Amino acid sequence: MDKRFDIKIADLYRENRYKLFIHANNLVNDEENAKDIVNDVFCSILENENLKENSDDILPLLFVMVKNKCIDFLRHKSVVTKNESIYIAEIYSSWTAKEYAEYEQKIIRMQESINNMAPQMKHIVEEFFLKEKNVLK
């Protein structure tokens, strides 16, 4: 591997990662995935022998690569969401009225348990399980 190219890419990454992150985040509206997309683009560049030869004005190409990765991410997310919907519909379509009533009772019992927790514990449970936030950082 050409060390000059690696240094140039490292400099390019430091100078432009935030701009590329903003670009990706505007497209996917998801900060973690936007970071991953930018990192994936730079990994692609390091792995692509053809780009090494034409690395003088690569920034416009980076923006296009980020956009394309975002499109791929959104397409994949759409397929996953569609498959989840189909899966959920298949599972719940076979439930009887009794099963729905039992499920509703479980939810009520969980809500009552959460409401009876100490305030700090209640906050952690709500953030982690209901809002899917990592409160253990």
N, C-alpha and C positions, 0 to 999 in steps of 0.2 A: 504494500500500500504506500502511496506517495504521502510522506509526512507533511510536505508543504500544503497539499490539498486538505489534509486533516486539520491543520492549523487554521487554514483559511475558512473551512466550514465551521470550526469552533468559534472563530471570531464572528462569522456571519450569524451563527446561532445566538451568541451573546447580544449582538447588536439588534437583532430582528425578532427574537422569539416572542417578545411582548406584542409587537405589531401583528405577528402571525396568529398569536393566541387570541387577540381581540377579533381578528378576522374570522377565525374558526368559531369562537364563542358567539359571535353575531349570527352565524349560520346554523349552529346546532343548539344554541341556548343551553349549554351544559358545560360548566367550567372544567370538570375533571376530564370529560371526553375531548374537549377542545385542547387541553394540555397534551393528552395522549396523541391526538391527531398531529399536532405540531411536532412532537417527538418522533412519530412514525415517519413523517415527511423527511426529517433530517436523517433518520436511519436509512431511508430509501436512497437518499443522495449518496450516503457513504457506501452503500452497496452497489450503486450503479456506475459501472466503468465508463459509460458514454458521457455522463455528466462531468466526469473529471476533466475531460478534454475541453469542454465548453463551460467552464466555471467562472468566467469573467463577470458576466452580468446575470447572475442566477436568481436574484431577488424576485423579479416578475414571475419566473417559473415557480418559485416557492409559493407565491400567492395562488397560482393556478393549481399546484399540487395540493395545497391545503383545501381549496374549494372542492376539488375532486374527491379528496378523502372525506370531506364533510358530506358530500352527496352520497358516497358509498355508505357512510355511517347512518344517514337518515333513511336510506333505502332498507338497510339491514334492520334498523329499529322499527320501520313500518311493517316489515315481514314478521318480526318477532311479536309485535303488538297484535297483528292479525291472527297469528297462530295462537297466542295466549287467549284471545277472545273466543276462538273456535274451541279451544280446549276447555275453557270455563263453561261455555255453553253446553258442551257435551257432558261435562260432569254434572252440572246442576239440572239439566233437562230431565234426568232420570230420577230426581229426588221426589219423594212422596210428600204430601202435606205434613205428615208426622216428622219427617226428616228436617223439613224447613223449620218447624216449630222447635225441635230440639236444638237446631243450629242457632236460632234466635235466642233461646234460653241460655245457651253457652255465652253468647255475646253479652247478654244482660249481666250474667254472673261475672264476666271479665270486667265489664265497666264498673260494677259495684266494687269489685276487689281493688281496682285502680283508684276509685274515689275514696276508699278507706285507707289508702297508703299515706305515709308521712309526706308532707309537701315536696321535699327534695326527691324522694324516691318516685313519687307520682310524676314529677317533672321529667326525670330520667326515663321512666317507662314510656311516657307520652312521646318524648323526643325520639327515642330509639325505635320503638315499635310502631307508633302511629305516624310519625313524620319521617321515619327512616333516616334519622340523622345519627352520626357516630358521636355519641356524647362521651366516649371513653378516651378521647384524644388527650 
